[in-house]
Amino acid sequence: MALIVGIDSSTQSTKAVLVDADDGRIVETRTAPHPGGTEVDPRAWLDAVDTATEGLLERAAAVSVAGQQHGMVALDEAGVPVRDALLWNDTRSAGTARDLIDEMGGPQACADAIGSVLVASFTSTKLRWLRDHEPDHAARVARVLLPHDYVSLHLAAPGTDAFTDRGDASGTGYFATAEDHWRPDLLELALGHAAALPRIVGPGEAAAQGAGGAVIAGGTGDNMGAALGMALEPGDVLVSVGTSGVASAISATPVADGTGVVTGFADASGHFLPMVTTMNAAGILDLQARWLGVDHDGLAELALQSGPGAGGVTLLPYYGGERTPNRPDAAGTWTGLTPATTRADLARAAYEALLCSLADAVDRLVAATGVQPRRVLMVGGATKSAALRALAPAVLGCPVVLPPAGEYVALGAARQAAWALAGSAQPPTWPAPETTVLEADPTPHVREVYADLRERTSQWTPSGSTRPTLGTHHPEGTP
């Protein structure tokens, strides 16, 4: 039995799983925390990975790292960080994103070049911020890595050149996603001078050897790792209900959406991973539970006491602005309230609004890829809700597949490690976990009423004026 290690180096922690390469069975799991904040000394991640993998790497024939996307790890000539890493959720570079888009010829030209319209999370925008606000640090930058690259290099034998994969590279802002190659000119545009980039390791290829002789795979970004861990295939749509809502799909063709709604990433298997993000997701339910003075089980119980359409009550849940559609100045909007409205109606309206918003994200994804989904899968903490499970297939209008809870990012990294170890043309096929299929009679009128409210309020903002801007991408919506 060959054992492999998959590592998830996320914003919050390092998770390591020791896995049987033959069947994907998890033998052991370890974890270690990361410091909080949106800028972190990346050497803390190395301490965390050493802690989480202690006693595991010695038993493994191969290892791979999937990490948080976009983060800027800027190194000097000696390989020492010139400053703390800026993480994906650090938004100080929102203005520089707009500057770079203009310099690249506008949103569609930007999407044509790299697959996406830049937002503050992308690495290139952080490099421009560094150039403009910390020029002394910027001048010392000799190499730029992503978080997973930095951790992978730490695990490799001394003297190994830095490496990455196309999936994580597609979130930098200086990678031509459709053509699979770096755009050093775009990195130089952002930073103000040239810097070394890691070599791109192809899907399934071995990248290096560890100090103990283990094969090290190229690694990837966390969203790509999750897709690999769940064995998603073209035609699958994954909906994640976390702090943000995310709809992503495996696509055989690249996407270049100049509106910025669909982010055109690559995946870890040779395909593409277009993604649509909403700013408001599980928080809609958190807020409604607080207003009604119940816990989440109580909110679900109330919602199921009301009927489809929530007694005529409709909610547009753009409480903190919204990215899909792009309404950064929007607010939550309720309509249909009457003396007959019940607490149950208010609870149900929150669930229906959340699901309508996610259905909008799926629609945008389908329109961008031109492929109707063969399966819709749903993950995230909110899927524990009995009301969400009951209403999801009704509002989305199709069966919804619920995979079991699991560390899919780490498992995806392990699958990539097994692939590199085997040297095969395709990733290993592991037995699929048992899933739950949710079914219900569709309620298309719920979406029709929601869509009417969405369009009627398309010009509304709290101040009564519109200020169109680019939204902020949230890549960590996957499990």
Helices and strands as residue ranges (DSSP letters): E 3-9, E 13-20, E 26-33, E 39-40, H 43-53, G 57-59, E 62-67, E 73-75, E 85-86, H 94-103, H 107-114, H 123-133, H 135-140, E 143-145, H 147-155, E 163-165, H 166-169, E 175-176, E 181-182, H 184-191, E 199-201, E 206-209, E 215-217, E 220-221, H 222-229, E 236-241, E 245-249, E 262-266, E 272-278, H 282-292, H 296-303, G 310-312, E 314-316, E 333-335, H 343-369, E 375-379, G 381-384, H 386-396, E 400-402, H 408-422, E 436-438, H 444-456
